[in-house]
Amino acid sequence: MARRKIRRLKKWIYVLSIVLVLGIGIFLGIHFDVLSIFSRSKEEPAKKKFTNIEVKAPQDYTVRLFMVGDALIHDSLYRDAKFSDGSYDFKPMLERIKPIASKYDLAYYNQETILGGPELGYSNYPRFNSPYEVGDGFIDAGFNLVSLATNHTMDKGESGVLNSVNYWKSKGNAVAYSGQWNSFEDRLEQTSRIYEKNGIKYAFLSYTTWTNGLETPNGKEYLNNVYSPEKAAEDIARVKDKADVIIVAMHWGIEYSLGVSANQEEIANYLSSLGVQIIIGAHPHVVEPVEYINDGKTFVIYSLGNLISDQEGDERLTGLMMELTIHKHVDLDDNVTVTIEHPKAELTYTKSNRWGKRDFKVYPYSQLDSSILGNYQAMNDKYSGIVKSRYPELEWGVTGDWYYGNYK
C-alpha cells in the first residue's frame, strides 16, 4: 500500500514537472516575442527616420547663350539662294557659323526683314520681304531665339506680320520668338511665357524704338512691339517673379554709329532697374561697345551689327558674335543668385563675290585670311577695340568651348 502511494506520488511529480517545464517554455517564448516585437516597434521608426534623411547641398545650374546680329536679307542674297525650281536654301551661307552656334543651349539672332512669304512678293530696300527659308536656314544652324520687333516689321503691312507669325508658330517649341503677334491675346500669352533650360527659367522680350514711319493700325498695336517705358514695365512685372533671368532684345540706337547714344544708355539703365539681366541691341548695322551696368547686374550689348547683309563697306559687313554664361546658384537656405558671367566675343564677316554668283558666306574673323579680306587684321584691331572700349577685360575668341569653372 505504501509502495502504491509512493508510485502514485512519483507519477504526479513527473506530470507536474512536465507541465511546469512546458509552462516555463511557453512563458519564456511569449515573453521574448513580446520583447522582440516591442523592440522592433521602437527600433524601426528610428531606422526609417535615419534612412530618409536627405543630405542637402548647394546646387548650381548653367545656360550657355550665343548671340549674333542682323539677318538683313537684300535681293542679292535671296537671288543667290534661289534654285531653278523656285525653292531657296540659305544654309550654305551659315555653314561656318553652324558648328559654333549649335554647341550652345540658346542661340539668338535678329530677323531684321519680315518673313512674309512668296504670296506677298519678295522685295528689297526700303520695303523688304524675305523667304521663309531664311528662318529655316537659321534654325538648321542651331538658332532657337529670334527677335522680330524691327523698323522693317510693317514693310508688308498687316499681311506680312501675320504670315511671319504663322511661320514662327509653325516651328512649335523649336524656337522662342518675340516682337510680333497676331492679337492682343497672343501678345499677352507670349510676353508672359516662361521658358526653361537646364534648370534655369527665362523670359524673352523684344522691342523696337524705330518704325520708319510705318505705324501699326489703330487697335492692332500687337503687330509690332514698339517700345515705351510703361509697356516694358508692365511686361517685365508679369515675369519678374517667375523667371530666373530676363532677356530683352532692343532695336535702338543710330544707324551706322559706332558709339552709344544717350537714349540707348537711358533705356538700358531703366530696363536694368526693372530687373533685366541681359540686353541685346540691334539697328545700327555696325558693332558697338558692350559693358556691365548696375554694379554688374546687367550685361548690355549695344549693337551686334549685321551678321549677314549686302550693305556696302567692310564696317557694315562686319558683325559681332558673343557668348555668355548664365549661372544660377541655390544655397542651403534655397536662396537663389543669378549672375551673367564670362562674356566672350569675336567678329564675323560676310564674304561674297563681286560678279556672277555672289556665293555669300559668313566667316568668323578667326577663319579669315588675306585672300578673303585683305585688311582683316587691321579691321579686327579696330572693331575689337570699339567693342572692348567700355569693358577692356572682354575675352576674345568664340568657339563654343565654353567656361565650366567650378560648376561643371
C-alpha positions as CSV (number, residue, x, y, z in Angstrom):
1,M,0.0,0.0,0.0
2,A,2.8,2.4,0.9
3,R,4.6,1.5,-2.3
4,R,1.5,2.2,-4.4
5,K,1.2,5.6,-2.8
6,I,4.8,6.3,-3.5
7,R,4.5,5.3,-7.1
8,R,1.4,7.5,-7.5
9,L,3.2,10.4,-5.9
10,K,6.1,10.0,-8.3
11,K,3.7,9.9,-11.2
12,W,2.1,13.2,-10.1
13,I,5.5,14.7,-9.5
14,Y,6.5,13.7,-13.1
15,V,3.3,15.1,-14.6
16,L,3.7,18.3,-12.7
17,S,7.3,18.6,-13.8
18,I,6.3,18.2,-17.4
19,V,3.5,20.8,-17.0
20,L,5.9,23.1,-15.2
21,V,8.6,22.8,-17.9
22,L,6.0,23.4,-20.7
23,G,4.6,26.3,-18.8
24,I,8.0,27.9,-18.3
25,G,8.8,27.3,-22.0
26,I,5.6,28.9,-23.2
27,F,6.0,31.8,-20.8
28,L,9.6,32.5,-22.0
29,G,8.6,32.2,-25.6
30,I,5.8,34.7,-25.2
31,H,8.0,36.9,-23.2
32,F,10.8,37.1,-25.7
33,D,8.3,37.5,-28.6
34,V,6.7,40.4,-26.8
35,L,10.2,41.9,-26.1
36,S,11.2,41.4,-29.7
37,I,8.0,43.0,-31.1
38,F,8.4,45.9,-28.6
39,S,12.0,46.3,-29.5
40,R,11.2,46.3,-33.2
41,S,8.4,48.8,-32.7
42,K,10.9,51.1,-31.1
43,E,13.8,50.5,-33.5
44,E,12.0,50.5,-36.8
45,P,10.8,54.1,-36.8
46,A,14.3,55.2,-35.8
47,K,15.8,53.2,-38.6
48,K,13.2,54.6,-41.1
49,K,13.9,58.1,-39.9
50,F,17.6,57.6,-40.4
51,T,17.3,56.1,-43.9
52,N,15.1,59.0,-45.1
53,I,17.4,61.8,-44.1
54,E,18.3,63.9,-47.1
55,V,21.8,65.3,-47.4
56,K,21.3,68.8,-48.8
57,A,24.0,70.5,-50.8
58,P,24.1,73.8,-52.8
59,Q,23.0,73.5,-56.4
60,D,24.4,75.2,-59.5
61,Y,22.9,75.5,-62.9
62,T,24.2,77.0,-66.2
63,V,22.9,78.0,-69.6
64,R,25.2,78.9,-72.5
65,L,23.9,81.8,-74.6
66,F,25.2,82.6,-78.1
67,M,24.3,85.8,-79.9
68,V,24.8,87.2,-83.4
69,G,23.4,90.2,-85.2
70,D,21.0,91.1,-88.0
71,A,19.8,88.9,-90.9
72,L,19.3,91.8,-93.4
73,I,18.2,89.9,-96.5
74,H,18.8,92.0,-99.6
75,D,17.5,90.9,-103.0
76,S,21.1,89.8,-103.9
77,L,21.0,87.4,-101.1
78,Y,17.7,85.7,-101.8
79,R,18.5,85.6,-105.6
80,D,21.8,83.8,-104.7
81,A,19.9,81.3,-102.5
82,K,17.3,80.5,-105.2
83,F,17.2,77.2,-107.2
84,S,15.7,76.7,-110.6
85,D,12.6,75.1,-109.1
86,G,11.8,78.3,-107.2
87,S,13.0,77.0,-103.8
88,Y,15.6,78.7,-101.6
89,D,18.4,77.5,-99.4
90,F,20.3,79.8,-97.1
91,K,22.1,77.0,-95.2
92,P,25.4,77.2,-97.2
93,M,25.7,80.9,-96.2
94,L,25.8,79.9,-92.5
95,E,27.8,76.7,-92.8
96,R,30.8,78.3,-90.9
97,I,28.6,79.6,-88.1
98,K,26.6,76.4,-87.6
99,P,29.4,74.4,-85.9
100,I,29.7,77.2,-83.3
101,A,26.0,78.1,-82.8
102,S,24.9,74.5,-82.5
103,K,27.1,73.9,-79.4
104,Y,25.1,76.3,-77.2
105,D,21.9,75.9,-75.2
106,L,20.4,79.1,-76.5
107,A,21.4,80.8,-79.8
108,Y,20.0,84.2,-80.7
109,Y,19.7,86.3,-83.8
110,N,17.7,89.3,-85.0
111,Q,15.5,88.8,-88.1
112,E,15.7,92.3,-89.5
113,T,13.5,91.8,-92.5
114,I,10.0,90.4,-92.4
115,L,9.5,86.8,-93.5
116,G,6.2,87.5,-95.4
117,G,6.3,84.6,-97.8
118,P,6.1,84.3,-101.6
119,E,2.4,85.4,-101.9
120,L,3.4,89.0,-101.0
121,G,6.3,89.1,-103.5
122,Y,9.9,89.2,-102.3
123,S,11.4,92.7,-102.2
124,N,14.4,94.7,-101.4
125,Y,15.1,98.0,-99.6
126,P,13.3,100.1,-98.5
127,R,10.3,97.7,-98.0
128,F,11.7,94.3,-97.5
129,N,10.1,90.9,-97.8
130,S,12.1,87.7,-97.4
131,P,11.5,83.9,-98.0
132,Y,10.5,81.7,-95.1
133,E,13.6,79.6,-95.9
134,V,15.7,82.3,-94.2
135,G,14.3,81.1,-90.9
136,D,14.8,77.5,-91.9
137,G,18.5,78.2,-92.5
138,F,18.9,79.8,-89.1
139,I,17.1,77.0,-87.3
140,D,19.2,74.4,-89.1
141,A,22.3,76.3,-87.9
142,G,21.2,75.9,-84.2
143,F,19.4,79.2,-83.6
144,N,16.4,78.9,-81.2
145,L,15.9,82.5,-80.0
146,V,14.8,85.2,-82.5
147,S,13.9,88.9,-82.2
148,L,11.2,90.1,-84.6
149,A,10.5,93.7,-83.5
150,T,12.3,96.0,-86.0
151,N,11.9,99.1,-88.0
152,H,11.0,96.9,-91.0
153,T,8.3,94.9,-89.3
154,M,5.5,96.7,-91.1
155,D,7.2,96.8,-94.5
156,K,4.4,94.5,-96.0
157,G,1.6,95.7,-93.7
158,E,-0.6,93.5,-91.5
159,S,-0.5,90.6,-94.0
160,G,3.3,90.4,-93.8
161,V,3.3,90.3,-90.0
162,L,0.5,87.7,-89.8
163,N,2.4,85.5,-92.3
164,S,5.6,85.9,-90.3
165,V,3.9,85.0,-87.0
166,N,2.3,81.9,-88.6
167,Y,5.7,80.8,-89.9
168,W,7.3,81.1,-86.4
169,K,4.3,79.5,-84.7
170,S,4.6,76.5,-87.1
171,K,8.0,75.8,-85.6
172,G,6.4,74.9,-82.2
173,N,8.8,74.7,-79.3
174,A,11.9,74.7,-81.5
175,V,12.2,78.5,-81.5
176,A,11.3,81.2,-78.9
177,Y,10.3,84.4,-80.7
178,S,9.2,87.9,-79.6
179,G,8.1,91.2,-81.1
180,Q,5.3,90.3,-83.4
181,W,1.9,88.7,-82.6
182,N,-1.5,88.1,-84.3
183,S,-3.7,89.5,-81.5
184,F,-3.6,91.2,-78.1
185,E,-4.4,87.8,-76.5
186,D,-1.4,86.3,-78.4
187,R,0.8,89.1,-77.2
188,L,-0.3,88.7,-73.6
189,E,0.3,85.0,-73.7
190,Q,3.7,85.1,-75.3
191,T,5.1,88.0,-73.3
192,S,4.0,86.2,-70.1
193,R,5.6,83.0,-71.1
194,I,8.4,81.4,-69.0
195,Y,10.9,79.1,-70.8
196,E,13.2,76.7,-69.0
197,K,16.6,75.3,-69.9
198,N,19.0,73.3,-67.7
199,G,17.0,74.2,-64.6
200,I,17.1,77.9,-65.4
201,K,13.8,79.7,-66.1
202,Y,14.0,82.7,-68.5
203,A,11.7,85.2,-70.2
204,F,12.4,86.8,-73.6
205,L,11.1,90.1,-74.8
206,S,11.7,92.2,-78.0
207,Y,11.0,95.9,-78.6
208,T,11.8,98.4,-81.3
209,T,12.2,102.2,-80.9
210,W,12.0,102.7,-84.7
211,T,9.3,102.1,-87.2
212,N,10.4,104.0,-90.3
213,G,7.1,105.9,-90.1
214,L,5.2,102.7,-90.7
215,E,2.9,102.7,-87.7
216,T,0.6,99.8,-86.8
217,P,-3.1,100.3,-87.4
218,N,-5.1,101.6,-84.5
219,G,-6.3,98.8,-82.4
220,K,-3.7,96.4,-83.8
221,E,-0.6,97.5,-82.0
222,Y,0.3,93.9,-81.3
223,L,1.6,93.6,-84.8
224,N,4.9,95.3,-83.9
225,N,6.1,95.7,-80.3
226,V,7.1,99.4,-80.2
227,Y,8.9,100.3,-77.0
228,S,7.6,102.5,-74.3
229,P,8.8,102.6,-70.7
230,E,5.2,101.9,-69.5
231,K,4.8,98.9,-71.8
232,A,8.2,97.4,-70.8
233,A,7.4,97.9,-67.1
234,E,4.1,96.0,-67.4
235,D,5.7,93.2,-69.4
236,I,8.6,92.7,-67.1
237,A,6.4,92.9,-64.0
238,R,4.4,89.9,-65.2
239,V,7.5,87.7,-65.5
240,K,9.9,89.1,-62.9
241,D,8.9,86.8,-60.0
242,K,8.7,83.7,-62.2
243,A,11.9,83.9,-64.2
244,D,15.5,83.5,-63.1
245,V,16.7,85.7,-65.9
246,I,15.1,88.2,-68.2
247,I,16.5,88.8,-71.7
248,V,15.4,91.8,-73.7
249,A,16.2,92.5,-77.4
250,M,16.2,96.2,-78.2
251,H,16.0,97.7,-81.7
252,W,17.5,101.1,-80.9
253,G,20.4,103.5,-81.5
254,I,21.6,105.4,-84.5
255,E,22.3,103.7,-87.8
256,Y,26.0,103.3,-88.7
257,S,27.1,104.9,-85.4
258,L,30.0,103.1,-83.6
259,G,29.2,104.9,-80.4
260,V,26.4,104.6,-77.8
261,S,23.7,107.2,-77.8
262,A,22.3,108.8,-74.7
263,N,18.9,107.3,-75.5
264,Q,20.4,103.8,-75.5
265,E,22.1,104.4,-72.2
266,E,18.8,105.7,-70.7
267,I,16.8,102.7,-71.8
268,A,19.5,100.2,-70.7
269,N,19.6,101.7,-67.2
270,Y,15.9,101.8,-67.0
271,L,15.5,98.1,-68.1
272,S,18.2,97.1,-65.6
273,S,16.4,98.9,-62.8
274,L,13.3,96.8,-63.7
275,G,15.3,93.6,-63.3
276,V,16.5,92.8,-66.8
277,Q,19.9,91.0,-66.8
278,I,20.7,90.7,-70.5
279,I,20.1,93.4,-73.2
280,I,20.9,92.6,-76.8
281,G,21.0,95.6,-79.2
282,A,20.3,95.9,-82.9
283,H,19.6,98.5,-85.6
284,P,22.9,100.4,-86.1
285,H,24.1,97.7,-88.6
286,V,27.7,98.2,-87.1
287,V,29.2,96.9,-83.9
288,E,29.1,99.0,-80.7
289,P,30.5,98.6,-77.2
290,V,29.5,96.0,-74.6
291,E,29.5,96.5,-70.8
292,Y,28.2,95.6,-67.4
293,I,25.9,98.2,-65.8
294,N,24.2,98.5,-62.4
295,D,27.1,97.0,-60.4
296,G,27.4,94.0,-62.7
297,K,23.7,93.0,-62.6
298,T,23.1,93.6,-66.3
299,F,25.2,92.9,-69.3
300,V,24.5,95.2,-72.3
301,I,25.5,94.6,-76.0
302,Y,24.6,97.9,-77.6
303,S,24.8,96.6,-81.1
304,L,25.8,93.2,-82.6
305,G,25.9,94.8,-86.1
306,N,25.0,92.7,-89.2
307,L,25.5,89.0,-89.3
308,I,24.6,88.8,-93.0
309,S,23.7,91.5,-95.5
310,D,24.8,93.1,-98.7
311,Q,25.4,96.5,-97.4
312,E,28.4,98.5,-98.7
313,G,31.5,98.9,-96.6
314,D,33.5,96.5,-94.5
315,E,32.2,98.0,-91.3
316,R,28.7,97.0,-92.3
317,L,29.7,93.6,-93.4
318,T,31.4,93.1,-90.0
319,G,29.3,91.9,-87.1
320,L,29.8,90.6,-83.6
321,M,29.1,87.2,-82.2
322,M,29.1,86.8,-78.4
323,E,28.7,84.1,-75.7
324,L,27.5,84.5,-72.1
325,T,27.2,82.0,-69.3
326,I,24.0,82.4,-67.2
327,H,24.8,80.9,-63.8
328,K,22.2,80.1,-61.1
329,H,23.3,79.2,-57.6
330,V,20.9,77.9,-54.9
331,D,22.3,77.8,-51.4
332,L,21.4,75.6,-48.4
333,D,18.6,78.0,-47.5
334,D,17.1,77.9,-51.0
335,N,18.3,81.5,-51.7
336,V,18.8,81.9,-55.5
337,T,21.5,84.1,-57.0
338,V,21.8,84.5,-60.8
339,T,24.9,86.0,-62.4
340,I,25.9,86.7,-66.0
341,E,29.4,85.5,-66.4
342,H,32.4,85.0,-68.8
343,P,31.5,87.2,-71.8
344,K,33.5,86.3,-74.9
345,A,33.3,87.9,-78.3
346,E,34.6,87.6,-81.9
347,L,33.9,89.4,-85.1
348,T,32.1,88.0,-88.2
349,Y,32.4,89.0,-91.9
350,T,30.0,88.4,-94.8
351,K,32.0,87.5,-97.9
352,S,30.7,87.4,-101.4
353,N,31.9,87.6,-105.0
354,R,31.6,90.8,-106.9
355,W,30.4,89.3,-110.2
356,G,28.3,86.3,-111.2
357,K,27.1,84.1,-108.5
358,R,27.8,86.0,-105.3
359,D,28.2,83.0,-103.1
360,F,27.5,84.8,-99.8
361,K,29.1,83.2,-96.8
362,V,29.6,84.4,-93.2
363,Y,33.0,83.8,-91.6
364,P,34.3,84.2,-88.1
365,Y,37.2,86.6,-88.2
366,S,39.4,83.8,-86.8
367,Q,38.9,81.9,-90.1
368,L,39.8,84.8,-92.4
369,D,43.0,85.3,-94.4
370,S,44.1,88.0,-96.7
371,S,42.5,86.3,-99.8
372,I,39.1,86.7,-98.2
373,L,39.6,90.1,-96.6
374,G,42.9,91.8,-97.3
375,N,42.9,94.1,-94.3
376,Y,41.3,91.7,-91.9
377,Q,43.9,92.1,-89.2
378,A,43.6,95.9,-89.1
379,M,39.8,95.5,-89.2
380,N,39.9,93.1,-86.2
381,D,42.1,95.5,-84.2
382,K,39.8,98.5,-85.0
383,Y,36.4,96.9,-84.3
384,S,37.5,94.7,-81.4
385,G,38.8,98.0,-79.8
386,I,35.4,99.6,-80.2
387,V,33.6,96.6,-78.7
388,K,36.0,96.5,-75.7
389,S,36.1,100.2,-75.2
390,R,33.8,100.0,-72.1
391,Y,34.8,96.6,-71.0
392,P,38.5,96.1,-71.7
393,E,38.5,92.7,-69.8
394,L,36.3,91.2,-72.5
395,E,37.8,87.8,-73.6
396,W,38.3,87.5,-77.4
397,G,37.5,84.4,-79.4
398,V,34.3,82.4,-79.6
399,T,34.5,78.7,-80.4
400,G,31.7,77.0,-78.4
401,D,34.3,75.6,-76.0
402,W,32.9,77.5,-73.1
403,Y,33.9,78.1,-69.5
404,Y,32.7,75.4,-67.0
405,G,34.6,76.6,-63.9
406,N,33.7,75.0,-60.5
407,Y,30.1,74.3,-61.5
408,K,30.6,71.9,-64.4
